[in-house]
């Protein structure tokens, strides 16, 4: 099979028929063998019944239904597991993504050898204040931390080589950072393609401003796990040494200062009466706690079932 198209959705009944019709037209015009996997993330507006109706008239349409809302990452994870195409495409169900972009993204992967082609909504049709500006700031931060030069990392329209989606795990709200997950798994051929973007035709967005805060926190978590997930002592050990040395130097400074004052018969304050002493003590305690956290992290890491999981590209 050439292409698997995964469509996560939540309460998008009104747009599904038009979306399927457009996908079917594009796939037939391009001569592609394809499947569409619609993942209903706990809709209560009749979306599942609409998926069943569409599947009854088109054998390329498949569906997965969650009993409740689990989030977009869970929907993509289940869609990736079921996908059978050589190229896996993700797109939103709200008709803001254009299925007409898929053939060129397919060509870029098959002919140019890219692992991931990410859509770039260069000219967004969203509200500039609530969507455009926060999106620019979010993407600038993501580029800086991940090292992946994408203008729109969170774009729902992406195409992947099948190997990519079979070798990464999408969980929590990490769907925003699939390119970073792929990079950490060894898939470094990542590019982007400017894509069209339409205004929402039906319903309303399921994501509020909180997604930018959550996205930043997820990015920090992912960065930390990628850097220190299998070697936590490298982070906590260095931090513990630094804090311990700061506290130790401060303590020595206080003691030496007192001894010098005594030697010169000058007035001095007792060590335990100085605020600096308690700051030094706090730094030493924090340093010890960092060390203990590192040891605990190492024990957890060594007990992990993924401690020796490596992605092997080929063998002879």
C-alpha positions as CSV (number, residue, x, y, z in Angstrom):
1,X,0.0,0.0,0.0
2,X,1.3,3.5,-0.9
3,X,-0.3,5.8,1.7
4,X,-1.9,5.6,5.1
5,X,-3.8,8.7,6.1
6,X,-4.4,9.0,9.8
7,X,-7.1,11.5,10.9
8,X,-7.5,12.0,14.7
9,X,-10.8,13.8,15.4
10,X,-13.1,15.0,18.2
11,X,-16.6,16.1,17.3
12,X,-16.0,16.8,13.6
13,X,-19.1,15.1,12.1
14,X,-19.9,17.9,9.7
15,X,-16.5,17.9,8.0
16,X,-15.9,14.2,7.6
17,X,-17.9,13.6,4.4
18,X,-16.2,16.4,2.5
19,X,-12.8,15.4,3.8
20,X,-13.2,11.8,2.7
21,X,-14.5,12.9,-0.7
22,X,-11.5,15.2,-1.3
23,X,-9.0,12.5,-0.1
24,X,-10.6,9.9,-2.4
25,X,-10.4,12.3,-5.4
26,X,-6.7,13.1,-4.8
27,X,-5.7,9.5,-4.3
28,X,-7.5,8.3,-7.4
29,X,-6.2,11.1,-9.5
30,X,-2.7,10.2,-8.4
31,X,-3.1,6.5,-8.8
32,X,-2.3,5.7,-5.2
33,X,-3.4,2.7,-3.2
34,X,-4.4,4.1,0.2
35,X,-6.3,3.8,3.4
36,X,-7.8,6.4,5.7
37,X,-7.7,5.6,9.4
38,X,-10.1,7.8,11.4
39,X,-9.5,7.8,15.1
40,X,-12.6,9.0,17.0
41,X,-11.2,10.5,20.3
42,X,-14.4,10.2,22.3
43,X,-16.8,12.2,20.2
44,X,-20.4,12.7,21.3
45,X,-21.8,14.5,18.2
46,X,-22.4,11.4,16.0
47,X,-18.9,11.4,14.4
48,X,-18.6,7.7,14.9
49,X,-21.9,7.0,13.2
50,X,-20.7,9.2,10.3
51,X,-17.4,7.2,10.1
52,X,-19.4,3.9,10.0
53,X,-21.5,5.3,7.1
54,X,-18.5,6.4,5.2
55,X,-16.7,3.1,5.7
56,X,-19.8,1.2,4.4
57,X,-19.5,3.0,1.1
58,X,-15.7,3.1,0.8
59,X,-13.5,0.1,1.7
60,X,-10.5,2.4,2.1
61,X,-12.0,4.0,5.2
62,X,-11.3,2.4,8.6
63,X,-12.1,3.6,12.1
64,X,-10.9,3.4,15.7
65,X,-13.2,4.6,18.4
66,X,-12.1,5.5,22.0
67,X,-14.5,5.0,24.8
68,X,-13.6,8.4,26.1
69,X,-11.3,11.4,25.2
70,X,-7.7,10.4,25.6
71,X,-6.0,13.2,23.5
72,X,-4.4,13.5,20.1
73,X,-1.2,11.7,21.0
74,X,-3.2,8.6,21.9
75,X,-5.1,8.8,18.7
76,X,-1.9,9.0,16.6
77,X,-0.3,6.2,18.6
78,X,-3.2,3.8,17.7
79,X,-3.3,5.1,14.1
80,X,0.5,4.6,13.7
81,X,0.2,1.0,15.0
82,X,-2.5,0.1,12.5
83,X,-1.0,2.0,9.5
84,X,0.1,-0.3,6.6
85,X,1.2,2.2,4.0
86,X,4.8,2.9,2.9
87,X,4.2,6.6,3.7
88,X,2.1,7.6,6.7
89,X,0.3,11.0,6.5
90,X,-1.4,12.7,9.4
91,X,-4.0,15.5,9.0
92,X,-6.7,17.2,11.0
93,X,-10.3,16.6,10.4
94,X,-11.4,20.2,10.4
95,X,-10.7,20.9,6.7
96,X,-8.0,23.4,7.5
97,X,-5.4,21.0,6.0
98,X,-5.5,20.3,2.3
99,X,-5.4,16.7,1.1
100,X,-4.2,18.1,-2.2
101,X,-0.8,18.6,-0.6
102,X,-0.3,14.8,0.0
103,X,1.0,13.7,-3.4
104,X,3.9,16.1,-3.3
105,X,4.8,15.2,0.2
106,X,4.7,11.5,-0.8
107,X,7.1,12.3,-3.7
108,X,9.5,14.1,-1.4
109,X,9.8,11.1,0.8
110,X,9.9,8.4,-1.9
111,X,12.1,10.3,-4.4
112,X,14.1,12.8,-2.3
113,X,14.7,10.4,0.6
114,X,13.3,12.4,3.4
115,X,12.2,10.7,6.6
116,X,9.7,13.4,7.6
117,X,8.0,16.2,5.6
118,X,6.3,18.6,7.9
119,X,3.7,21.0,6.7
120,X,4.3,24.7,7.2
121,X,1.2,26.9,7.3
122,X,3.1,29.9,6.0
123,X,0.0,32.1,5.6
124,X,-2.3,31.1,8.5
125,X,-6.0,31.9,8.5
126,X,-6.3,32.0,12.3
127,X,-6.6,35.0,14.6
128,X,-3.3,36.8,14.7
129,X,-3.4,37.6,18.4
130,X,-4.5,34.3,19.8
131,X,-2.9,31.9,17.3
132,X,-0.3,33.5,15.0
133,X,1.9,35.4,17.5
134,X,1.9,32.6,20.2
135,X,2.6,30.1,17.5
136,X,5.6,32.0,16.3
137,X,7.1,32.3,19.8
138,X,6.4,28.7,20.5
139,X,8.1,27.5,17.3
140,X,11.1,29.8,17.8
141,X,11.6,28.2,21.3
142,X,11.1,24.7,19.8
143,X,13.7,25.3,17.1
144,X,16.2,26.6,19.7
145,X,15.9,23.6,22.0
146,X,15.5,20.8,19.5
147,X,17.8,22.0,16.8
148,X,15.2,21.1,14.2
149,X,14.7,24.1,11.8
150,X,10.9,23.8,11.3
151,X,8.7,26.9,11.1
152,X,5.6,25.0,12.2
153,X,6.5,22.0,14.3
154,X,2.9,21.6,15.5
155,X,1.3,21.5,12.1
156,X,-1.1,18.6,11.8
157,X,-0.3,17.9,8.2
158,X,2.9,15.7,8.1
159,X,4.2,12.8,6.0
160,X,6.4,10.1,7.5
161,X,8.4,7.2,6.1
162,X,6.7,4.1,7.6
163,X,9.9,3.2,9.6
164,X,9.6,6.4,11.5
165,X,6.2,5.9,13.0
166,X,6.9,2.3,13.8
167,X,10.0,3.2,15.8
168,X,8.7,6.0,18.0
169,X,6.3,6.1,20.9
170,X,3.8,9.1,21.0
171,X,2.4,9.6,24.5
172,X,1.0,12.3,26.8
173,X,0.8,15.4,24.6
174,X,4.0,14.7,22.7
175,X,2.3,14.8,19.3
176,X,3.6,18.3,19.0
177,X,7.1,17.0,19.0
178,X,7.0,13.9,16.8
179,X,9.9,15.3,14.6
180,X,12.0,15.6,17.8
181,X,11.1,12.1,18.9
182,X,12.1,10.9,15.4
183,X,15.4,12.8,15.6
184,X,16.2,11.2,18.9
185,X,15.4,7.8,17.4
186,X,17.9,8.4,14.6
187,X,15.7,9.7,11.8
188,X,17.4,13.0,11.0
189,X,16.3,13.7,7.4
190,X,13.6,16.2,8.3
191,X,12.3,19.0,6.1
192,X,9.2,21.1,5.6
193,X,6.9,22.1,2.8
194,X,4.8,25.3,2.7
195,X,1.2,24.2,2.7
196,X,-2.2,25.9,2.2
197,X,-4.3,26.7,5.2
198,X,-8.0,27.3,5.3
199,X,-10.3,28.9,7.9
200,X,-12.2,26.4,10.0
201,X,-15.5,25.6,8.2
202,X,-17.4,23.9,10.9
203,X,-17.4,23.9,14.7
204,X,-14.6,25.4,16.8
205,X,-11.0,24.7,17.8
206,X,-10.5,22.1,20.6
207,X,-7.3,23.7,21.8
208,X,-7.1,26.9,23.9
209,X,-4.2,29.1,24.9
210,X,-3.2,26.6,27.6
211,X,-1.7,24.4,24.9
212,X,1.3,26.8,24.6
213,X,2.1,26.6,28.3
214,X,1.6,22.8,28.2
215,X,3.6,22.6,25.0
216,X,6.6,24.4,26.6
217,X,6.5,22.1,29.7
218,X,6.4,19.0,27.4
219,X,9.3,20.3,25.4
220,X,11.4,20.7,28.5
221,X,10.5,17.2,29.7
222,X,11.3,15.7,26.3
223,X,14.6,17.6,26.1
224,X,15.5,16.3,29.6
225,X,14.6,12.7,28.8
226,X,16.5,12.7,25.6
227,X,19.6,14.1,27.2
228,X,19.6,12.4,30.6
229,X,16.9,9.7,30.4
230,X,19.4,6.8,30.5
231,X,22.1,8.7,32.5
232,X,20.3,10.7,35.2
233,X,23.3,10.8,37.4
234,X,25.1,13.0,34.8
235,X,22.5,15.8,35.5
236,X,21.8,15.3,39.2
237,X,25.5,14.4,39.9
238,X,26.9,17.6,38.3
239,X,24.2,19.7,39.9
240,X,24.8,18.0,43.3
241,X,28.6,18.6,43.1
242,X,28.0,22.3,42.2
243,X,25.6,22.9,45.0
244,X,27.8,21.0,47.5
245,X,30.9,23.0,46.5
246,X,29.0,26.3,46.7
247,X,27.9,25.4,50.3
248,X,31.4,24.1,51.2
249,X,33.1,27.3,50.0
250,X,30.7,29.5,51.8
251,X,31.2,27.6,55.0
252,X,35.0,27.8,54.7
253,X,34.7,31.5,54.0
254,X,32.7,32.1,57.2
255,X,35.1,30.1,59.3
256,X,38.2,31.8,57.8
257,X,36.7,35.2,58.3
258,X,36.0,34.4,61.9
259,X,39.6,33.1,62.5
260,X,41.2,36.1,60.9
261,X,39.0,38.5,63.1
262,X,40.1,36.5,66.2
263,X,43.7,36.7,65.2
264,X,43.5,40.4,64.9
265,X,41.5,40.8,68.1
266,X,38.6,42.3,66.1
267,X,34.9,41.9,66.8
268,X,33.2,39.0,65.0
269,X,29.8,37.4,64.8
270,X,29.4,33.7,65.8
271,X,29.2,31.5,62.7
272,X,25.7,30.3,63.5
273,X,24.5,33.9,63.8
274,X,25.2,34.7,60.2
275,X,22.6,34.3,57.4
276,X,25.3,33.1,55.1
277,X,25.9,30.0,57.3
278,X,22.3,28.9,56.8
279,X,22.5,29.5,53.0
280,X,25.7,27.4,53.0
281,X,23.9,24.7,54.9
282,X,21.0,24.8,52.6
283,X,23.3,24.5,49.5
284,X,25.0,21.4,51.0
285,X,21.7,19.7,51.8
286,X,20.4,20.4,48.3
287,X,23.6,19.0,46.9
288,X,23.2,15.8,48.9
289,X,19.6,15.6,47.8
290,X,20.6,16.0,44.1
291,X,23.0,13.1,44.6
292,X,20.4,10.9,46.1
293,X,18.0,11.8,43.3
294,X,20.7,10.8,40.8
295,X,21.2,7.4,42.5
296,X,17.4,6.7,42.5
297,X,17.2,7.8,38.9
298,X,20.1,5.4,38.0
299,X,18.3,2.5,39.7
300,X,15.1,3.2,37.9
301,X,16.9,3.5,34.6
302,X,18.7,0.2,35.1
303,X,15.4,-1.5,35.8
304,X,13.7,-0.1,32.7
305,X,12.6,-2.6,30.0
306,X,13.9,-0.1,27.4
307,X,17.4,0.3,28.9
308,X,18.9,-1.7,26.0
309,X,16.4,-0.7,23.2
310,X,18.2,0.6,20.2
311,X,17.0,1.4,16.7
312,X,19.1,-0.7,14.2
313,X,18.8,0.6,10.6
314,X,20.4,-2.5,8.9
315,X,22.4,-5.7,9.4
316,X,24.6,-7.9,7.3
